[in-house]
Amino acid sequence: MNIKELISNDSNSRNLDLTSFIKLNNFRGIHYSMLCNLDDHIESQIVQNEAYPVQLIDYFISTFQSNCNGVVIDVGANIGSFSVPIAKKYNQMQFHCFEPNDTVFQKLKINCALNNLEDNIICHKTLIHDAATEIAFYEQTQQENMGLSSTIKNDDINNFVEKFIKPVKIDDLFLDTSKIKFLKIDTQGSELNVLNSAKLVIKKNKPIICFELEENYLKGSRELIFDQLINFFEELGYTLFYMNSKLDKLKPKVTLSSAYSFNGDLIAIPFLV
């Protein structure tokens, strides 16, 4: 029986919203709550699997001791699907969550409040990018996947509001910050722009970096983008590895040959292999 059927069978179902509710989760011993909507792709994954993205949360837990301190930067934080459960376990770390979509940002703040995380999660309704002037931001408004907002007008953005926003660079915000341990980027095609905005911070702190590379979102030739990514990470002394739940605990090294397509999540580790 699915969730909507379960709720509709309740004696009070006519007074219940069948899509929006608080979900109590227990993932790898981390107890946390999330305000979710079943019609949204990411939020429905949290309801079904207790967490999202599962493989990234597992990787973080396997990498850092529970008493670790330091700073985590989450660019494209959505409703807090990654940072909220991690912050519950790593309460000595400080999290900076960036989410420029107005509607999603409000739900991010609610989820932080639900879990009493206002002290170690700082929410920023800020667009991160390396551009020096205002740029277009296509803010997704259709509930089926509110995580599709982007500075690029991708084909999968169905209903949106076009806004012009002055972005901020990671380097301008965190250059004087030490112990930045982890940088997560999920921005639907502008990941390289975010990386370029953080180059000095990365060079100084050598954080582990997780980002999404979806070829459908690339604006420019595959060869050019792949070369830019390879040069960026080689210059800073990083090696890329592939993260896919179908490979379970294996994280193969990535070469990013432009002769072949690539779609998936990458982990950048601060050493050369």
C-alpha positions as CSV (number, residue, x, y, z in Angstrom):
1,M,0.0,0.0,0.0
2,N,1.4,3.4,-1.0
3,I,1.5,6.5,1.3
4,K,-1.5,8.2,-0.3
5,E,-3.6,5.0,0.0
6,L,-2.5,4.6,3.6
7,I,-3.6,8.2,4.4
8,S,-6.8,8.0,2.4
9,N,-7.9,4.9,4.5
10,D,-7.7,6.9,7.7
11,S,-11.0,7.8,9.3
12,N,-10.1,11.4,9.1
13,S,-8.8,11.4,5.5
14,R,-11.3,14.0,4.3
15,N,-9.7,16.5,6.6
16,L,-6.1,15.5,5.6
17,D,-3.8,16.8,2.9
18,L,-2.7,13.7,1.1
19,T,0.5,15.3,-0.2
20,S,2.1,17.4,2.6
21,F,3.2,16.0,5.9
22,I,6.1,15.7,8.3
23,K,8.1,12.5,7.8
24,L,9.9,11.0,10.8
25,N,13.1,9.3,9.5
26,N,15.6,6.9,11.0
27,F,18.6,6.6,8.6
28,R,21.7,4.8,9.8
29,G,20.7,5.6,13.3
30,I,20.1,9.3,12.6
31,H,16.7,10.3,13.7
32,Y,15.3,13.4,12.0
33,S,12.1,15.0,10.6
34,M,11.4,16.5,7.2
35,L,8.4,18.4,5.9
36,C,7.8,16.7,2.6
37,N,5.4,16.7,-0.4
38,L,4.8,13.4,-2.1
39,D,4.4,15.1,-5.5
40,D,8.0,16.3,-5.5
41,H,10.7,13.9,-6.8
42,I,13.4,14.6,-4.1
43,E,10.9,14.7,-1.2
44,S,9.2,11.5,-2.3
45,Q,12.6,9.8,-2.2
46,I,13.0,10.9,1.4
47,V,9.6,9.4,2.3
48,Q,10.4,6.1,0.6
49,N,14.1,5.6,1.5
50,E,14.4,7.5,4.8
51,A,17.0,9.8,3.2
52,Y,18.2,11.4,-0.1
53,P,20.8,11.4,-1.6
54,V,21.5,8.1,0.2
55,Q,24.9,7.4,-1.4
56,L,26.3,10.9,-0.6
57,I,25.1,10.7,3.1
58,D,26.7,7.2,3.4
59,Y,29.9,8.6,1.9
60,F,30.1,11.4,4.4
61,I,29.4,9.1,7.3
62,S,32.1,6.7,6.2
63,T,34.6,9.6,5.8
64,F,34.2,11.8,8.9
65,Q,34.2,10.8,12.6
66,S,31.1,11.8,14.5
67,N,33.1,14.2,16.8
68,C,34.6,16.0,13.8
69,N,34.4,19.8,13.6
70,G,34.8,22.1,10.7
71,V,32.6,23.7,8.0
72,V,30.4,22.1,5.3
73,I,29.2,24.2,2.4
74,D,26.0,23.0,0.6
75,V,25.3,24.9,-2.7
76,G,21.9,23.9,-4.0
77,A,20.8,22.7,-0.6
78,N,17.1,22.2,-1.7
79,I,15.0,21.5,1.4
80,G,18.0,20.3,3.4
81,S,17.9,16.7,2.3
82,F,21.6,16.3,2.7
83,S,22.6,18.8,5.4
84,V,19.7,18.2,7.8
85,P,20.4,14.5,8.6
86,I,24.2,15.1,8.5
87,A,23.9,18.1,10.9
88,K,21.9,16.0,13.4
89,K,24.8,13.5,13.6
90,Y,27.7,16.0,13.3
91,N,26.5,18.7,15.7
92,Q,30.0,20.1,16.2
93,M,30.2,21.1,12.5
94,Q,28.8,24.3,11.0
95,F,26.8,24.0,7.8
96,H,26.1,26.8,5.3
97,C,23.2,26.0,3.0
98,F,22.6,28.0,-0.1
99,E,19.2,27.9,-1.9
100,P,18.1,30.7,-4.1
101,N,14.6,29.4,-4.9
102,D,12.2,31.3,-2.6
103,T,9.7,28.4,-2.0
104,V,12.3,25.8,-1.5
105,F,14.3,28.1,0.8
106,Q,11.3,28.5,3.1
107,K,10.9,24.8,3.4
108,L,14.7,24.5,4.1
109,K,14.3,26.9,7.0
110,I,11.3,24.9,8.3
111,N,13.2,21.6,8.2
112,C,16.1,23.2,10.1
113,A,13.6,24.4,12.8
114,L,11.9,21.0,13.0
115,N,15.2,19.5,13.9
116,N,16.4,22.3,16.2
117,L,19.4,22.9,13.9
118,E,19.3,26.7,13.8
119,D,22.6,26.9,15.7
120,N,24.7,24.8,13.3
121,I,22.9,25.3,10.0
122,I,23.0,28.8,8.5
123,C,20.6,29.2,5.6
124,H,21.4,31.6,2.8
125,K,18.8,32.6,0.1
126,T,21.8,33.4,-2.1
127,L,22.8,32.5,-5.7
128,I,26.4,31.2,-5.9
129,H,28.1,31.7,-9.3
130,D,31.4,33.2,-10.6
131,A,29.6,35.9,-12.7
132,A,30.4,39.5,-11.7
133,T,27.1,41.0,-12.7
134,E,23.4,40.1,-12.5
135,I,22.4,36.9,-14.3
136,A,19.2,35.1,-15.1
137,F,17.9,32.6,-12.6
138,Y,15.1,30.3,-13.8
139,E,13.1,29.5,-10.7
140,Q,11.1,26.3,-11.0
141,T,7.5,26.6,-9.8
142,Q,6.1,23.2,-10.6
143,Q,5.9,20.9,-7.6
144,E,7.0,17.7,-9.4
145,N,10.7,18.6,-8.9
146,M,11.4,21.9,-7.3
147,G,15.1,21.1,-7.5
148,L,15.3,21.9,-11.2
149,S,15.9,25.7,-10.8
150,S,19.1,26.8,-12.6
151,T,20.9,29.7,-14.1
152,I,20.6,27.8,-17.3
153,K,17.2,27.4,-19.1
154,N,17.4,23.6,-19.2
155,D,14.8,21.6,-21.1
156,D,13.4,20.0,-18.0
157,I,12.4,23.2,-16.3
158,N,8.6,23.2,-17.0
159,N,7.1,26.2,-15.2
160,F,9.4,28.9,-14.0
161,V,9.8,32.5,-13.1
162,E,12.8,34.3,-14.6
163,K,14.6,36.5,-12.1
164,F,17.8,38.5,-12.5
165,I,20.0,38.1,-9.4
166,K,23.5,39.4,-8.5
167,P,25.3,36.2,-7.5
168,V,28.0,35.8,-4.8
169,K,31.3,33.9,-4.9
170,I,32.3,31.4,-2.3
171,D,35.7,33.0,-2.2
172,D,34.1,36.3,-1.2
173,L,32.2,34.7,1.7
174,F,34.7,32.1,3.0
175,L,38.3,33.1,2.1
176,D,39.0,33.9,5.8
177,T,37.3,30.7,7.0
178,S,39.4,27.8,8.0
179,K,38.6,24.1,8.4
180,I,36.2,23.9,5.4
181,K,35.9,20.1,5.2
182,F,33.3,19.4,2.5
183,L,31.7,21.2,-0.4
184,K,28.6,19.9,-2.1
185,I,27.3,21.4,-5.3
186,D,24.1,20.5,-7.1
187,T,23.0,23.4,-9.3
188,Q,21.7,21.8,-12.5
189,G,24.5,22.8,-14.9
190,S,26.4,25.6,-13.3
191,E,28.6,23.4,-11.1
192,L,31.8,24.6,-12.9
193,N,30.8,28.2,-12.3
194,V,30.4,27.4,-8.6
195,L,33.8,25.7,-8.5
196,N,35.4,28.7,-10.2
197,S,33.8,30.9,-7.6
198,A,35.5,28.9,-4.8
199,K,39.0,28.3,-6.3
200,L,40.9,30.2,-3.6
201,V,38.9,28.6,-0.8
202,I,39.5,25.2,-2.3
203,K,43.2,25.9,-2.7
204,K,43.5,27.0,1.0
205,N,41.3,24.3,2.7
206,K,41.5,21.3,0.4
207,P,37.9,20.1,1.1
208,I,36.4,17.0,-0.3
209,I,34.1,18.1,-3.1
210,C,30.9,16.4,-4.4
211,F,29.2,17.7,-7.5
212,E,26.9,16.6,-10.2
213,L,27.9,16.3,-13.9
214,E,24.9,15.9,-16.2
215,E,25.8,16.2,-19.9
216,N,22.3,17.3,-20.8
217,Y,22.9,20.5,-18.8
218,L,26.2,21.4,-20.4
219,K,26.3,24.6,-22.4
220,G,29.3,24.2,-24.7
221,S,31.1,21.3,-26.2
222,R,31.7,18.2,-24.1
223,E,35.5,18.4,-24.9
224,L,35.7,22.0,-23.7
225,I,33.8,21.4,-20.4
226,F,35.6,18.2,-19.6
227,D,39.0,19.8,-20.3
228,Q,38.1,22.7,-18.0
229,L,37.1,20.3,-15.2
230,I,40.2,18.2,-15.6
231,N,42.5,21.2,-15.6
232,F,40.7,22.8,-12.6
233,F,41.2,19.7,-10.4
234,E,44.6,18.7,-11.6
235,E,45.9,22.3,-10.9
236,L,44.6,22.0,-7.4
237,G,45.9,18.5,-6.8
238,Y,42.6,16.6,-6.9
239,T,41.5,13.2,-8.3
240,L,37.9,12.5,-9.4
241,F,35.9,9.4,-8.4
242,Y,32.5,8.2,-9.5
243,M,29.7,7.7,-7.0
244,N,26.8,5.4,-8.1
245,S,24.5,3.4,-5.9
246,K,24.5,0.5,-8.4
247,L,28.2,0.1,-7.7
248,D,27.5,-0.2,-4.0
249,K,30.7,0.7,-2.1
250,L,33.0,1.0,-5.1
251,K,34.0,4.5,-6.3
252,P,36.0,4.1,-9.5
253,K,38.5,6.7,-10.6
254,V,37.1,9.0,-13.4
255,T,39.1,10.0,-16.4
256,L,36.5,12.2,-18.2
257,S,37.5,11.4,-21.7
258,S,35.6,13.6,-24.0
259,A,35.2,10.7,-26.4
260,Y,32.5,9.3,-24.1
261,S,29.5,10.8,-22.4
262,F,29.2,11.1,-18.6
263,N,26.2,11.6,-16.3
264,G,26.5,11.2,-12.6
265,D,27.9,12.3,-9.3
266,L,31.6,12.9,-8.7
267,I,33.7,13.0,-5.6
268,A,36.9,15.1,-5.8
269,I,39.6,14.0,-3.4
270,P,42.5,16.3,-2.6
271,F,45.3,14.0,-3.8
272,L,46.6,12.8,-7.1
273,V,46.3,9.1,-8.1
